[in-house]
Amino acid sequence: MDYIEIAKEVLLTEAKELEQASSRLGQEIEAIVDLVFGIKGKLIITGVGKSGLVASKMAATFASTGTSSFFLHPTEAMHGDFGMIGKEDALLAISYSGESEELIKILPHVKRFDIPLIGMAKDKNSTLGRYSDAFLPIMIEKEACPLNVAPTSSTTLTMALGDALAVCLMKKRDFQKEDFASFHPGGSLGKQLFVKIKDMMRSEALPIVEATTPLKDAIVVMSEGRLGNVLIADSKGHLEGVLSDGDLRRALMKEGFSLDNTVMTYATKTPRFVDDENMLASDAIKMVEEYKLQHLVITDKNHKIKGVLHIHDLVEAGIK
């Protein structure tokens, strides 16, 4: 049995249904977008079975793209969860047949709330279609299932139509990546836009010595600091240089090398540093990568040392 060909046929069947659905879209999509955009409350999405799973995913997509939304199971609604529905909300109900028993039972009660009801089903003349104030058809010619019974093409189309509505609403709200990131502070985009170097820099027990410190003593401080470098500062804490493990290795090759020489003899006297602790960590890592640094010294505007940002900390935090 050629499973590759079977898989290809499934994908092509569903792709064909999506393409045909796109050619049938009319003013109903615009009407629904305007309706949802105009509500002051939440968009509640409901459905049972496979439609319920799709509805749950759609609610998550809407919620993360600027349209406040949540999933409500019809059975739970009949047993107390109707209290979740407010007078300024709208309900989007999904049932491919338009006749799902659990869903149909709640429709008369939904109408009592006098809120807009948006229906998604294959037939406008179904029970769900007749109850709906706005209707988006889920019309397919063929399920991808070889028996033409398991919800495959129909659920794919339903989910795609939900995505289409979410994207339309994003456009209407002028929803930007900063808005998306605010709903996803733990995601990679949220980290790029919100995490600052002050949130990640090491500021306690920094390995700092003065310029006149003997190299042998500076090496001890470097080892104890576990940053692979030692910072050199004046008596008031202003940055004067950095001795890295690379500087130390290069120093060993120099004629006249002595552990009794001052640390400043072998240090980098113009180290890379940043004097703005509010710089985004994503910008800092670009600087670290550009100059091939293991660490970045953070100072205030007067060059007083405030902390050190290590590349390992950035990588472990998923900053890109």
NULUM-444641 format. One record per residue: x, y, z of N, C-alpha, C, CB in turn. Coordinates in steps of 0.001 Angstrom, whole numbers, padded with zeros to 6 digits, always signed. Glycine has a CB too. Example, Ala and Ser with C-alpha at 12.3 -4.5 7.8 and 13.67 -1.06 7.14 Angstrom:
! NULUM-444641
+013190-005690+007800+012300-004500+007800+013200-003300+007800+011308-004473+009046/+012850-002250+007080+013670-001060+007140+012900+000030+007870+014084-000598+005725/
! end
This chain:
! NULUM-444641
+000856-001195+000000+000000+000000+000000+000889+001241+000000-000967+000008+001239/+000588+002179-000875+001410+003380-001016+000864+004485-000102+001441+003858-002501/+001443+004551+001111+000949+005520+002089+001306+006952+001717+001502+005200+003460/+002376+007110+000986+002745+008457+000544+001665+009019-000367+004108+008444-000183/+001204+008207-001294+000151+008655-002212-001158+008909-001473-000069+007619-003320/-001444+008068-000467-002669+008271+000320-002603+009610+001043-002871+007116+001340/-001437+009869+001652-001264+011133+002374-001384+012320+001434+000091+011165+003085/-000774+012212+000265-000867+013293-000719-002314+013544-001127-000024+012964-001955/-003066+012458-001293-004470+012594-001703-005288+013314-000644-005081+011221-001986/-004997+013012+000630-005699+013690+001721-005411+015184+001678-005287+013103+003089/-004140+015524+001550-003765+016940+001523-004375+017661+000330-002249+017083+001492/-004342+017025-000824-004889+017656-002029-006403+017796-001948-004510+016848-003269/-007058+016789-001361-008522+016860-001202-008907+018034-000315-009073+015544-000606/-008211+018160+000811-008536+019249+001724-008149+020602+001129-007832+019042+003065/-007031+020642+000421-006621+021886-000223-007652+022331-001267-005241+021715-000879/-008188+021369-001997-009202+021682-003009-010450+022273-002354-009572+020418-003816/-010848+021704-001209-012028+022223-000508-011794+023647-000013-012392+021311+000671/-010588+023919+000459-010267+025272+000913-010293+026250-000255-008890+025301+001599/-009751+025830-001378-009725+026707-002555-011145+027010-003038-008904+026060-003692/-011988+025987-003058-013370+026201-003499-014120+027104-002519-014104+024853-003646/-013850+026930-001224-014515+027769-000219-014105+029225-000379-014183+027280+001204/-012839+029460-000722-012372+030841-000882-013078+031526-002045-010854+030874-001098/-013411+030756-003074-014089+031342-004236-015556+031636-003955-013976+030412-005434/-016106+030996-002901-017523+031205-002583-017747+032306-001556-018127+029923-002076/-016694+032774-000913-016859+033769+000140-017545+035026-000396-015500+034127+000750/-018488+035505+000381-019220+036704-000032-019313+037708+001095-020616+036338-000512/-020350+038503+001068-020520+039587+002033-020717+039102+003457-021682+040436+001640/-021052+037810+003630-021294+037320+004987-020038+037429+005867-021773+035866+004939/-018872+037271+005268-017647+037355+006059-017442+038778+006570-016431+036904+005227/-017754+039755+005719-017621+041156+006116-018628+041505+007200-017806+042078+004906/-019839+040984+007068-020872+041254+008057-020500+040687+009427-022203+040675+007595/-019908+039480+009434-019529+038849+010698-018367+039593+011345-019157+037374+010474/-017409+040010+010529-016279+040779+011056-016782+042067+011716-015265+041108+009923/-017677+042769+011039-018239+044010+011599-019010+043730+012881-019159+044699+010576/-019743+042617+012885-020542+042260+014064-019637+042010+015266-021408+041011+013780/-018607+041173+015080-017703+040833+016193-016912+042056+016634-016737+039697+015787/-016465+042855+015676-015698+044051+016008-016533+045018+016844-015207+044743+014732/-017839+045019+016617-018721+045974+017291-019151+045578+018686-019921+046184+016477/-018956+044332+019086-019400+043937+020428-018450+044505+021483-019480+042391+020549/-018993+044804+022648-018193+045347+023739-017709+044251+024684-018996+046381+024511/-018329+043085+024580-017962+041974+025443-017053+040980+024754-019192+041275+025930/-017325+039707+024983-016482+038632+024463-017191+037857+023350-016084+037679+025593/-016367+037219+022527-016888+036298+021526-016812+034898+022131-016082+036393+020164/-017970+034332+022410-018038+032996+022997-018238+032000+021860-019194+032889+024062/-017458+030923+021854-017521+029950+020770-017907+028602+021345-016171+029861+020011/-018845+027941+020694-019364+026688+021214-019513+025640+020120-020695+026919+021892/-019487+024389+020518-019643+023277+019597-019405+021988+020357-018675+023401+018391/-019782+020855+019776-019578+019553+020423-018792+018637+019497-020935+018903+020804/-018190+017602+020088-017440+016645+019284-016259+017297+018596-018342+016003+018255/-016047+016919+017321-014938+017504+016551-015128+019010+016395-014828+016836+015161/-016360+019448+016229-016627+020884+016116-016263+021604+017404-018100+021133+015772/-016449+020918+018539-016081+021509+019816-014577+021690+019938-016593+020654+020954/-013832+020701+019443-012372+020811+019469-011902+021967+018591-011723+019495+019006/-012524+022089+017417-012194+023205+016524-012572+024531+017186-012923+023054+015159/-013734+024553+017825-014197+025774+018492-013232+026203+019580-015589+025569+019084/-012699+025233+020322-011744+025547+021385-010476+026161+020811-011403+024287+022189/-009994+025594+019699-008810+026147+019051-009088+027546+018526-008345+025237+017913/-010251+027756+017934-010610+029062+017396-010658+030110+018507-011962+028989+016674/-011217+029737+019644-011294+030684+020768-009894+031103+021206-012062+030058+021961/-008970+030135+021232-007589+030450+021610-006947+031389+020598-006759+029166+021734/-007219+031166+019314-006663+032022+018266-007213+033440+018367-006966+031438+016882/-008507+033560+018535-009123+034886+018681-008539+035612+019899-010669+034759+018817/-008461+034898+021025-008000+035527+022258-006570+036048+022144-008095+034544+023404/-005730+035334+021384-004327+035741+021278-004084+036769+020188-003467+034541+021024/-005129+037099+019441-004965+038066+018342-005849+039298+018508-005276+037398+017013/-006271+039561+019743-006946+040820+020020-008442+040779+020198-006658+041729+018967/-009067+039604+019966-010512+039477+020154-010766+038624+021383-011199+038859+018898/-011222+039237+022456-011445+038515+023705-012450+037391+023475-011944+039474+024815/-012058+036167+023808-012874+035015+023443-012627+033850+024390-012588+034593+022003/-013635+032975+024540-013436+031719+025254-014409+030667+024740-013610+031919+026771/-014082+029406+025017-014896+028284+024577-015913+027921+025658-014009+027070+024236/-017137+027652+025222-018199+027224+026127-018802+025922+025606-019293+028326+026266/-018755+024868+026430-019333+023594+026011-020845+023640+026196-018717+022413+026812/-021619+023239+025183-023090+023329+025281-023667+022593+026483-023718+022781+024026/-023142+021402+026779-023672+020636+027908-023416+021356+029224-023050+019235+027945/-022218+021900+029376-021895+022631+030598-022732+023906+030702-020395+022974+030640/-023065+024493+029539-023911+025687+029545-025271+025385+030151-024079+026235+028126/-025797+024201+029845-027114+023806+030370-027080+023498+031864-027631+022591+029616/-025874+023416+032411-025758+023077+033834-025001+024152+034605-025056+021727+034003/-025251+025402+034246-024732+026508+035040-023809+027464+034328-024035+025978+036182/-023169+027008+033239-022187+027869+032596-022801+028956+031716-021262+027037+031777/-024125+028979+031609-024766+030106+030932-024442+031419+031647-026295+029898+030864/-024075+031291+032929-023715+032478+033689-022474+033178+033164-023508+032115+035117/-021739+032504+032280-020553+033110+031668-020909+034106+030567-019653+032027+031100/-022125+034019+030077-022541+034864+028956-023066+036201+029475-023623+034152+028105/-022538+037273+028922-022981+038610+029291-023811+039254+028195-021790+039483+029613/-024464+040351+028530-025366+041008+027580-024637+041700+026441-026220+042009+028299/-023320+041896+026584-022562+042573+025530-021715+041594+024721-021668+043650+026135/-021971+040283+024919-021215+039259+024217-021890+038873+022904-021046+038030+025102/-021206+038028+022147-021779+037388+020965-021404+035916+021030-021270+038058+019626/-022225+035059+020420-021969+033620+020438-021768+033115+019020-023128+032861+021121/-020695+032371+018821-020422+031703+017553-020614+030215+017780-018976+032023+017022/-021606+029624+017127-021938+028212+017310-021548+027425+016060-023450+028035+017618/-020887+026280+016270-020386+025474+015158-020994+024075+015205-018846+025392+015195/-021575+023663+014085-022077+022301+013918-022173+022029+012424-023469+022102+014628/-021385+021090+011933-021375+020851+010494-022771+020501+009987-020393+019730+010148/-023446+019635+010707-024803+019262+010281-025805+020363+010586-025240+017965+010963/-025494+021179+011594-026447+022196+012031-027538+021622+012901-027059+022878+010844/-027390+020338+013281-028446+019656+014032-027912+018940+015268-029157+018662+013137/-026691+019218+015680-026132+018540+016853-027037+018745+018065-024705+019058+017154/-027497+017643+018653-028532+017707+019678-028153+018599+020862-028836+016322+020172/-026928+018405+021383-026518+019179+022557-026475+020670+022254-025151+018710+023051/-026069+021007+021031-025968+022419+020646-027345+023019+020411-025108+022573+019387/-028199+022286+019729-029538+022795+019409-030334+023110+020680-030304+021773+018550/-030098+022324+021731-030843+022526+022976-030582+023889+023611-030493+021439+023963/-029395+024425+023395-029083+025690+024066-029538+026908+023275-027600+025784+024319/-029862+026733+021984-030159+027888+021139-031343+028725+021620-030424+027425+019747/-032468+028106+022028-033578+028935+022534-033164+029757+023751-034778+028053+022895/-032316+029179+024598-031869+029889+025792-030901+031024+025428-031198+028910+026772/-030079+030789+024398-029173+031840+023929-029967+033049+023455-028269+031315+022794/-031071+032781+022752-031886+033882+022216-032481+034731+023333-033009+033332+021329/-032655+034128+024512-033191+034892+025640-032230+035987+026091-033497+033960+026807/-030950+035772+025822-029950+036769+026208-029947+037964+025264-028565+036138+026243/-030628+037814+024153-030713+038875+023141-029316+039333+022710-031520+040075+023685/-028451+038349+022440-027110+038648+021937-026990+038073+020525-025999+038061+022884/-026096+038610+019710-025944+038097+018347-025495+036641+018345-024946+038949+017568/-026105+035852+017465-025733+034448+017300-025205+034242+015884-026946+033507+017583/-023969+033812+015799-023337+033522+014519-023287+032010+014359-021906+034153+014427/-023809+031510+013272-023820+030077+013047-022848+029661+011958-025208+029622+012692/-022236+028487+012129-021402+027876+011098-021878+026440+010908-019876+027927+011481/-022429+026156+009741-022948+024825+009423-022971+024676+007900-024383+024606+010039/-023297+023493+007427-023282+023278+005980-024532+023816+005294-023137+021803+005681/-025602+024013+006068-026875+024397+005445-027537+025527+006227-027826+023184+005358/-027851+026607+005533-028523+027744+006167-029917+027367+006645-028607+028922+005197/-030487+026337+006054-031838+025902+006433-031833+024900+007579-032538+025293+005239/-030669+024605+008132-030596+023730+009304-031149+024487+010514-029121+023254+009566/-031335+023762+011597-031853+024400+012815-030913+025512+013272-032037+023357+013944/-029619+025240+013273-028658+026265+013669-028720+027450+012720-027237+025690+013706/-028823+027172+011430-028899+028244+010447-030093+029145+010652-028941+027672+009071/-031234+028545+010990-032467+029326+011165-032406+030188+012427-033686+028390+011229/-031715+029722+013457-031584+030505+014682-030581+031653+014540-031169+029603+015824/-029687+031546+013586-028547+032455+013507-028914+033843+012998-027496+031866+012622/-028263+034850+013574-028392+036223+013077-027424+036469+011929-028143+037236+014208/-026339+035758+011938-025361+035805+010843-024901+034377+010610-024136+036765+011173/-024591+034052+009359-024312+032646+009032-023133+032544+008077-025554+031973+008412/-022221+031599+008401-021069+031330+007545-021107+029857+007156-019721+031694+008265/-021335+029562+005887-021500+028168+005470-020195+027370+005473-022104+028124+004095/-020324+026103+005878-019207+025152+005787-019602+024141+004718-018897+024443+007190/-019304+024465+003491-019730+023619+002374-018540+022870+001797-020413+024460+001279/-018646+021538+001744-017595+020736+001124-018232+019714+000182-016725+020027+002203/-017462+019273-000770-017928+018209-001670-017532+016837-001166-017376+018418-003071/-016397+016770-000463-015886+015464-000074-015004+015560+001166-015108+014840-001224/-015251+014645+002106-014340+014501+003223-013085+013773+002733-015015+013738+004404/-011964+014028+003356-010732+013333+002977-010756+011876+003414-009520+014035+003582/-011621+011549+004348-011812+010172+004800-012252+009302+003622-012856+010108+005949/-011652+008141+003409-012031+007289+002267-013482+006821+002315-011126+006080+002208/-014060+006833+003521-015470+006461+003650-016390+007670+003496-015717+005793+004999/-015771+008847+003411-016510+010102+003291-017437+010350+004481-017316+010105+002009/-016991+009916+005661-017820+010105+006861-017068+010810+007994-018330+008759+007352/-015805+010476+008215-015063+011090+009330-014795+012561+009034-013725+010340+009584/-015061+013444+009980-014808+014876+009760-013318+015130+009499-015284+015704+010983/-013027+015496+008289-011642+015778+007891-011619+017082+007097-011038+014598+007047/-012083+017045+005877-012151+018280+005082-013031+019322+005764-012688+017983+003671/-014122+018864+006372-015051+019813+006994-014436+020513+008196-016323+019099+007418/-013702+019758+009032-013071+020390+010187-011919+021298+009762-012567+019326+011163/-011198+020878+008717-010115+021722+008200-010664+023049+007697-009355+021000+007070/-011758+022981+006960-012374+024197+006433-012898+025076+007565-013511+023846+005467/-013524+024456+008560-014048+025225+009689-012939+025977+010407-014772+024305+010669/-011838+025271+010650-010719+025905+011337-010121+027021+010485-009645+024867+011682/-010027+026786+009182-009469+027798+008289-010358+029038+008235-009286+027221+006883/-011672+028838+008249-012584+029979+008260-012451+030761+009569-014040+029509+008062/-012226+030040+010673-011982+030721+011944-010710+031551+011891-011894+029710+013081/-009674+030988+011275-008427+031738+011106-008658+032975+010244-007338+030845+010477/-009459+032806+009198-009747+033929+008300-010450+035057+009054-010615+033464+007111/-011408+034704+009892-012111+035718+010692-011140+036406+011656-013285+035074+011481/-010280+035612+012299-009325+036176+013257-008373+037158+012577-008526+035055+013935/-007900+036798+011391-006975+037672+010668-007680+038936+010189-006358+036930+009475/-008919+038797+009724-009691+039984+009330-009847+040948+010497-011073+039577+008801/-010123+040399+011670-010285+041238+012852-008958+041858+013287-010880+040423+013996/-007863+041120+013106-006544+041692+013388-006309+042919+012518-005430+040647+013153/-006646+042791+011231-006470+043910+010294-007360+045083+010688-006786+043465+008847/-008592+044771+011062-009533+045834+011409-009102+046567+012675-010936+045261+011590/-008470+045838+013595-008007+046454+014846-006604+047051+014703-008014+045419+015976/-005986+046881+013557-004598+047293+013340-003708+046651+014402-004464+048846+013376/-003897+045357+014585-003188+044578+015587-001750+044363+015134-003896+043224+015838/-000774+044838+015937+000634+044783+015566+001376+043704+016352+001292+046141+015792/+002619+043442+015960+003380+042394+016638+003620+042738+018107+004717+042169+015929/+003666+044041+018441+003807+044423+019840+002579+044005+020644+004032+045935+019961/+001395+044106+020011+000165+043674+020669+000175+042157+020864-001072+044104+019847/+000613+041446+019817+000689+039988+019900+001639+039577+021008+001140+039387+018559/+002782+040242+021075+003777+039903+022088+003257+040138+023495+005041+040707+021868/+002409+041158+023672+001878+041446+025006+000976+040331+025501+001114+042759+025000/+000393+039555+024567-000426+038404+024934+000418+037137+025041-001547+038204+023914/+001693+037213+024610+002588+036059+024620+003928+036440+025258+002803+035523+023183/+003909+036950+026484+005170+037417+027077+006198+036319+027265+004901+038059+028398/+005739+035057+027327+006675+033953+027499+007183+033385+026202+006040+032873+028280/+006618+033803+025084+007052+033302+023787+008283+034021+023276+005941+033430+022785/+008812+033536+022161+010043+034123+021631+009849+035579+021226+010536+033320+020439/+008685+035900+020664+008446+037291+020276+008327+038183+021505+007178+037399+019419/+007652+037683+022540+007535+038450+023777+008894+038747+024378+006680+037704+024783/+009778+037751+024330+011123+037960+024854+011876+038999+024038+011897+036648+024870/+011699+038952+022724+012378+039912+021860+011939+041345+022145+012121+039574+020402/+010662+041525+022473+010115+042872+022580+010054+043413+024006+008751+042894+021993/+010187+042546+025001+009965+043014+026363+011121+042782+027331+008765+042364+026897/+011910+041739+027131+012973+041447+028084+014133+042420+027886+013456+039989+027932/+014507+043112+028961+015597+044084+028898+016839+043508+029573+015183+045423+029567/+018003+044116+029280+019230+043563+029834+019277+043687+031353+020431+044255+029224/+018567+044658+031910+018549+044782+033369+017836+043601+034016+017873+046091+033783/+016969+042919+033238+016261+041752+033744+017151+040519+033776+015035+041481+032900/+018260+040555+033049+019082+039363+032890+020524+039518+033361+019082+038960+031468/+020973+040744+033552+022395+040928+033882+022698+040464+035301+022798+042401+033719/+023939+040030+035486+024416+039649+036808+024980+040906+037490+025502+038508+036715/+024476+041186+038668+024894+042414+039339+025466+042180+040733+023733+043355+039432/+025418+040942+041210+025909+040624+042549+027264+039929+042463+024897+039737+043304/+028129+040227+043435+029438+039569+043574+030220+039570+042263+029256+038132+044060/+030255+040709+041611+030974+040810+040346+032489+040763+040588+030583+042110+039606/+033236+040135+039684+034698+040065+039819+035347+041378+039401+035265+038907+038977/+035534+042286+040349+036075+043621+040066+037368+043827+040847+035042+044728+040424/+038370+044332+040147+039643+044682+040800+040058+046073+040333+040766+043625+040475/+041040+046649+041035+041568+047946+040606+042722+047738+039632+042032+048783+041825/+043070+048785+038922+044073+048699+037866+045441+048296+038393+044178+050020+037148/+045745+048614+039644+047070+048315+040207+047161+046922+040821+047423+049342+041253/+046069+046158+040756+046064+044806+041318+047047+043911+040565+044644+044201+041267/+047912+043150+041264+048812+042213+040583+048012+041169+039799+049742+041515+041605/+048526+040768+038679+047831+039814+037822+047485+038538+038571+048676+039487+036607/+048426+038055+039424+048168+036798+040136+046944+036907+041048+049396+036395+040961/+046734+038082+041627+045549+038272+042474+044276+038419+041626+045731+039514+043374/+044426+039054+040458+043276+039230+039560+042786+037884+039036+043647+040151+038382/+043743+036948+038820+043366+035619+038326+042523+034885+039363+044623+034789+037977/+042854+035068+040637+042068+034452+041710+040645+034997+041698+042728+034702+043087/+040513+036318+041552+039185+036949+041498+038420+036466+040276+039308+038490+041473/+039124+036317+039141+038487+035834+037926+037936+034427+038127+039477+035855+036762/+038712+033559+038758+038279+032181+038993+037069+032129+039915+039422+031360+039587/+037099+032946+040950+035984+032962+041901+034727+033567+041292+036370+033736+043152/+034897+034490+040345+033744+035148+039725+033006+034293+038728+034179+036388+039055/+033701+033287+038157+033085+032327+037240+032396+032981+036045+032089+031489+037986/+032983+034073+035584+032461+034724+034381+033457+034649+033226+032116+036184+034678/+034647+034132+033518+035659+034062+032477+036346+035392+032239+035046+033579+031202/+036169+036328+033152+036814+037628+033019+036850+038326+034373+036082+038502+031976/+037639+039372+034435+037654+040216+035613+037517+041661+035149+038958+040005+036453/+036674+042418+035828+036438+043816+035470+037417+044698+036232+034970+044232+035775/+037902+045717+035578+038861+046626+036198+038189+047985+036363+040172+046743+035345/+038203+048495+037581+037509+049754+037873+038350+050618+038800+036127+049485+038503/+038075+051916+038788+038764+052800+039731+038091+052700+041087+038766+054271+039226/+038541+053519+042021+038040+053427+043395+036557+053752+043526+038824+054349+044279/+035994+054416+042506+034567+054763+042529+033715+053813+041686+034374+056187+042036/+034346+052790+041157+033596+051786+040412+033427+052062+038943+032281+051635+041003/+034175+053013+038391+034066+053325+036970+034919+052365+036145+034489+054781+036704/+034338+051871+035059+035008+050871+034221+036272+051445+033572+034048+050356+033135/+037392+050705+033723+038645+051113+033105+039187+050062+032136+039673+051400+034173/+038737+048831+032292+039206+047778+031402+038626+046438+031786+040715+047708+031411/+038947+045419+030991+038498+044052+031264+039633+043099+030926+037209+043698+030449/+039859+042153+031797+040804+041077+031511+040003+039800+031305+041858+040909+032664/+040021+039280+030084+039309+038040+029781+040279+036871+029805+038604+038129+028411/+039739+035663+029774+040616+034498+029720+041418+034496+028428+039804+033201+029844/+040844+035083+027376+041574+035211+026109+042753+036165+026250+040636+035697+024996/+042536+037275+026951+043636+038223+027204+044754+037537+027981+043126+039466+027985/+044350+036713+028940+045335+036033+029777+046151+035039+028956+044644+035314+030943/+045513+034294+028078+046240+033330+027237+047219+034044+026315+045257+032486+026407/+046783+035161+025771+047672+035917+024891+048840+036518+025677+046892+037027+024170/+048576+036897+026916+049629+037476+027757+050731+036460+028034+049041+037984+029081/+050346+035205+028186+051323+034150+028481+052366+034007+027376+050611+032820+028687/+052002+034415+026161+052903+034285+025025+053835+035488+024886+052102+034105+023751/+053599+036510+025684+054390+037730+025559+055721+037621+026312+053593+038926+026076/+056746+038198+025725+058058+038232+026374+057990+039153+027601+059164+038716+025375/+058520+038720+028668+058513+039526+029885+057262+039345+030719+058665+040964+029537/+056455+038355+030353+055233+038099+031135+055586+037815+032590+054436+036910+030537/+054806+038402+033492+055011+038155+034919+053689+038253+035657+056030+039148+035508/+053469+037338+036550+052263+037360+037388+052278+038522+038369+052126+036048+038150/+053454+039114+038517+053551+040243+039441+053229+041582+038778+054939+040296+040036/+053126+041575+037445+052733+042807+036762+051290+043139+037109+052908+042674+035226/+050929+044391+036916+049546+044788+037210+048587+044192+036186+049414+046324+037228/+047361+043988+036606+046352+043420+035722+046132+044294+034493+045040+043233+036472/+046315+045606+034671+046083+046537+033568+047115+046365+032452+046111+047973+034082/+048249+045763+032782+049300+045556+031777+048793+044690+030628+050540+044905+032420/+047929+043741+030947+047490+042765+029948+045989+042886+029596+047781+041360+030458/+045331+043830+030198+043876+043954+030010+043514+044643+028694+043264+044728+031172/+042265+044447+028293+041686+045215+027186+041241+046546+027764+040480+044449+026494/+041837+047617+027286+041590+048933+027897+040395+049663+027298+042816+049798+027758/+039880+049149+026189+038672+049741+025571+037635+048635+025345+039023+050461+024206/+037118+048052+026422+036163+046941+026280+034807+047418+025760+035977+046229+027623/+034095+046502+025142+032727+046801+024730+031836+046884+025969+032195+045723+023737/+030994+047895+026009+030068+048020+027133+028806+048735+026659+030727+048788+028321/+027770+048660+027459+026497+049322+027184+026140+050166+028392+025365+048289+026863/+025773+051417+028158+025442+052305+029285+023940+052548+029408+026163+053642+029128/+023155+051575+028924+021691+051680+029017+021131+050327+029422+021063+052157+027661/+020798+050187+030693+020292+048904+031176+018888+048592+030662+020292+048890+032685/+018248+049556+030021+016918+049327+029451+016974+048854+027996+016095+050600+029539/+018176+048653+027480+018299+048095+026139+017648+046715+026103+019788+048012+025708/+016968+046388+024996+016356+045080+024860+017434+044010+024802+015466+045022+023609/+017163+042893+025452+018123+041787+025444+018345+041265+024028+017638+040652+026353/+017311+041347+023194+017442+040893+021802+018416+041773+021026+016069+040890+021107/+018495+043069+021370+019476+043954+020734+020876+043685+021284+019093+045436+020951/+020927+043353+022566+022223+043069+023181+022861+041827+022584+022071+042899+024684/+022049+040805+022317+022644+039577+021783+023164+039794+020370+021621+038434+021796/+022551+040713+019630+023071+041042+018299+024454+041673+018422+022106+041998+017551/+024613+042509+019418+025909+043147+019660+026946+042108+020090+025778+044249+020735/+026522+041194+020961+027415+040134+021433+027881+039270+020266+026711+039263+022494/+026949+038940+019375+027292+038094+018229+028157+038847+017222+026020+037583+017546/+027851+040122+017001+028603+040906+016018+030068+041029+016408+027989+042295+015865/+030328+041264+017703+031709+041472+018158+032316+040217+018773+031758+042602+019166/+031574+039088+018673+032074+037799+019171+032496+037893+020638+033259+037321+018316/+031580+038407+021455+031845+038582+022885+031257+037429+023690+031271+039918+023380/+031896+037128+024802+031330+036163+025741+030470+036868+026786+032448+035358+026425/+030751+038144+026979+030012+038901+027970+029961+040364+027535+030657+038756+029375/+029031+041082+028142+028868+042506+027847+028746+043242+029178+027611+042771+026928/+029610+044221+029384+029580+044989+030635+028490+046059+030546+030972+045642+030923/+027730+046201+031614+026652+047193+031680+027064+048281+032679+025282+046526+032099/+027012+049534+032247+027360+050657+033124+026234+051682+033112+028698+051314+032685/+026353+052672+033991+025451+053812+033894+026069+054826+032928+025189+054454+035306/+025456+055979+032804+025942+056979+031837+027319+057537+032214+024938+058128+031728/+027709+057369+033470+029023+057842+033917+030062+056721+033915+028915+058444+035318/+029704+055593+033281+030593+054435+033139+030831+053690+034450+031916+054879+032575/+029967+053896+035427+030062+053125+036660+029442+051756+036424+029363+053860+037842/+030165+050706+036791+029734+049337+036508+028446+049003+037251+030834+048341+036888/+027478+048446+036517+026217+048030+037121+026013+046521+037037+025058+048743+036450/+026612+045886+036014+026435+044445+035886+027129+043902+034663+024972+044098+035837/+026957+042592+034469+027541+041904+033318+026477+040997+032716+028814+041086+033726/+026368+041038+031406+025437+040172+030679+026254+039110+029966+024556+040988+029663/+026016+037848+030289+026788+036756+029700+025995+036104+028580+027166+035713+030769/+026687+035727+027515+026015+035146+026356+025285+033859+026719+027019+034878+025244/+025814+033100+027666+025162+031856+028057+023777+032122+028652+026033+031094+029062/+023663+033204+029416+022371+033544+030020+021351+033917+028948+022531+034703+031022/+021815+034621+027917+020926+034998+026815+020438+033785+026053+021631+035950+025864/+021372+032882+025777+021022+031671+025014+020070+030790+025804+022286+030876+024646/+020358+030594+027084+019502+029748+027911+018090+030319+028050+020123+029569+029285/+017977+031641+028004+016657+032286+028127+015898+032299+026794+016819+033724+028643/+016551+031835+025742+015882+031784+024444+015813+033117+023737+014511+031257+024611/+016691+034043+024101+016729+035352+023448+017386+035191+022081+017500+036401+024321/+016740+035756+021060+017267+035623+019697+017424+037010+019080+016333+034732+018818/
! end
